[in-house]
Every structure is written in structure tokens, then in C-alpha cells.
């Protein structure tokens, strides 16, 4: 389609068009702590894609703030210079996924097609559409692309109460979609010490001048009042603290 994928690492697929992202957020792979197994599994699968070897679609599921999305985006830091590109696509555009396939099929790059925070209501027709497109439908999937999905739900299904005669049918349909993902990685809430270790790691990398005892006390107060123990909470706390320290230095 004449698209130029050389100048940007990340793109957004919206309204049937691929739009470049000029300032992509690319987390540091090494800064993602306490998800070593998940990191290595995704890294190896992505390396296979980059090298032109068989690679799987991946479902990253689990608790909020545990690094799922950050891990996917960090792949660009590892392999962007080797030709890896990421295209984020939103749930409303699932129906247009086959059009995206056509746009990238002949490109001299390798692609992660990224659905972030995906989940379905029971009976959602998009389940069958995505299931068909993951399998290739009657059109063969492009060999230079994999689909990575993050979700807070292991089975991608938002459970609601229904009074139907066969309530299991929707669940079975959704499970058959999940089975299309050759790799499924679980992410789980961390404990207090793991949280504090991440806070300390961020503080050291950013050269924040603060006593460790005070750092930890503030970090625990932050977690208690907001999001609990998670990598996201640690990152947000450090951003807050860094800003506070900058203000004091004025």
C-alpha cells in the first residue's frame, strides 16, 4: 500500500488507516521487575518473529498494574532497530483486522498487532470475528505478524448474570477464542517487599536524593491510599516524588 514503516516504531490503526506515533512510549525491558518468566517467554517469542521463525499469538492476562502492557511495548526497545514494529488496534476495529493484514503483508518489517485491555461481554459477536481472523479465515494470515492481547480477564469474558436457557454457550465460544493463543501468560499482584524493591529500583535509576527509610514510608502511604502494591503504583509514586523533589530544588 506504499506505507513507510522505516521512520517510526509504533503505529495506531484507526478508521481503516495506519497512523504513525511520533513519540512512542517504550518502557525499559530491564526495569520490569518480578515478571522474569513472562519477560523471557515474550522476549523469545518476539525474537522468533523478528528472525522469521514460527511465532505464537500471545494473551497476557491478570491483575491491573502488573506490567502486561509495558512488557509488550518494551519489545520495541529490544528489537525495533531490527525491524520490529507495533500497531495498536482498538476493540471497535476488530472487524477491520483483515484490512490491516493486507496493508502489512508485503512490508519488509515484522509486526506486533496489539490489543490492550481487551474483554468481551457475553454474546458479543466480535468474539467470533476475532476468532476467525486469528485462524486466518479463508485468507492466510500474514507471516510477518503476531497478535498480542492484554486483558484483566483470563478468559477475556466480562461475567454478567444472564437468565438464558443455555448460559454456557457464550462461555464456550469465548474459551475457544482463548485457545487460539499459543502462549498465555499470567500476571499477578505483588507483595509489599516486591513493591518496595521496584520503588527503590526506580529511585536509584532516577538518582533521587532521598533517605531509604523516608522513601519506603512515603511509598507505602501512596500504595495504601491508591492502587495497592503493583508496578504501576510504584511508577506513579516515583513520578510524584520526582516532581516534588524538583519543586523543592527551585
N, C-alpha and C positions, 0 to 999 in steps of 0.2 A: 504493500500500500504506500511505499515511498516514505515510511516513517523513519526518523533518525533517532536511534537509541544510543548514540555514542556520547552525547553531551550530558546526559542525566542518568542517575542510577535508579530513581524511583519515579513512578507514574501513577496516575489515577484514571480509571476507566469510568466515564460518566456520560450519560446521554449518547451512548454509542460512539464516543470519541476517547482516544487516549491522550491524556493531558500530562505534560511533564511537571514534576515537582522540583522547583528550583533549589529549595533548601530542605533536603530530606533529613528527617530525624534518624540518625544511625547510632544506636546505642553501642557502647564498647562491650564486645563479647566477654572480655576478661573481667569486667566489673559485675557481671551477673553471677551472684554467689548462691550456693546451696541448691543449685539445679544442675549439678555436674552430669548426671546420667542423661537428662533431657538435652543438655547442651551438646554432648558428644553425639547423641543419636541424630539430632537435627544437622549438626555440622557434617557428619559423614554422608547423610542422605543428600545434602545440598552439594557437597563436593562431587558426588556421583553425577548429579545433574550437570554441574559445570564441566566435568570431564566427558560428558556424552555417554555415560554409563546408565543402565536402568536405575531409576529412582522412583520412590513412592510419593503419593499424596500423603499429607500428614494432618492429623487432628490433634491440636494442643488444647486440652480441656482442664478445668479445675478452678480453684478459688481465685477471686479477684486480686489483682495486685501482686501476683506471684511470678511475673516475668514472661508470660506467654508471648504477648505482642512484641516486647522488647527483644526477645530471643529471635523471633522471625526477622525483625528489621536489622538485627546485628549481623545477619548473614551478608548484607551488603558491605559491611566493613571488612569481612573476611574475603569475599570473592567478587566484589564489584569491579575491581580492576582486571579481573579475569573474564569479564563478560556477563556476570550475573546482573539481572535487572529484576525489580519488584514492581508489580502492578496491583494496586489496591482496587478492589471492586466491591461495591456495596450490595447488600442483600436484595434491594429492589431491582438490581440489574442482572440478577441470576439468569433471567430469561434471555439476556443478550450475550451470554458467555460464549456461545458458538460464533458470534460475530468477532469477539476478541480473539478466538482461536485463529480465525482467518487472517487477522492483522499481524499476528506474530509468527505464524507457521514458518515462513521463509526467512525470518530475520536471523542474522548471524550472532544472536545472543541467546542466553538461557534465561528463563523467566520463572519467578515465583508469582503465581496468581494468588493474591492474599485477601481472604475474607476475615475481618476482625470482628470478634464478639458476635458470632452467628448463633441464632437459635430460632426455632420454629414453633408456632402454635400447632396444636393438634389439628389435623385436616388441611394443613397448608399445602396447596398444590405445588409450591416451589420445591418441596421435598422430592417429588418425582422428577421435576425438571433437572435439578442438580444431580440427582442420582443417575439419570440418563446421560448427562453431559460429562460426568466423571468417568463413565464407562466408554464414552466416545460416541454413543448413539449410533446412527448409521454412518456418521462421518468419523474418521480416525482422529484420535487426539493428536495434537502436535507433540512431537517427540522432544521438543526443546522447552517444555513447560511442565511444572507440577503445581498442584493446588495445596496451599497451606491455609488451614482454618483454625482460628482460636474461638473458644466458647467457654462459658462458665458452666455448661451442662455437658455431662459425659455423653449423653445420647442426643444432644442438640435439640432436645424437646422441652418446651415450656409446659410443665404439667398443669392442667386445669381440670376442674370437676366437670364431667360430662355424664349425661344420662342417655347414652346410646345403647342400642342392642348389642353391638359388638365393639366395646371400647378398646379392645386390644389391637384392632386393625391398624389404627393410626400409629400406635407404638411400634408395631412390627414393621411398618413402612419406613419409619424413621430409623430403626435399628438396621434395616437393610441398607440405608444410606451410610450410616456409620461404618458398616463393614466394607465400604468401598475404599476407606483409608487404610493403606497398608501399614502405616505407623500411627499409633495412638499414644500420646504422651500425657501423663497425668501430672498436675502441678498442685501442691498442697500448702496450706497455711504453715507458717514457720513459728518457732517458739521465741521466747524473749531473748535468749542468748544469740540466736541466729540473727535476729533483728538488730541487736546491738553491734554485732560483728559487721553487718552491712553498713550501718551508720558510721562506724569507725573507719571502714574502708573508704567510703565517700569523703569523709572529713580529711583523711590523710591525702587522698588524691587531689583534693582541692586546697591543700595547705591551710586549713582553717586553724587559726590560733585560739584554741580553747582547751581548758583542762579536761581530761578524760572524764573525771567524775561529774563535772557540770554538764558535759556533752551527753552523757548517758542519762542523767536525771531529766534533762530537757527532752531528750528523745523519748523517754518513757511517758512523760506527761503528754507529749504530742500524740503518741500512739493511743493512749488511754482516751483522749478527747476526740479522736478522729477515726482512723481506719484500722486500728489494731496492728498486729505485727505482720508486716509484709514489706517486700522490696519497694513497692510503690510508696508506702507510708514513709519509709526511710529516705527515699529520694526527695519526697516533698518536704520532709523536715529539713534536710540538708539545704535545699534551695531557700527555705525560710531563714535558716540560721545564717547562711552566707550573706543574704541580703541585710540581716540585722547587723552583722559584723561590719559590713561595708558602710552602713549608716553611722555606726559608732566611730568609724575612722575619719569621717568628714571633718 
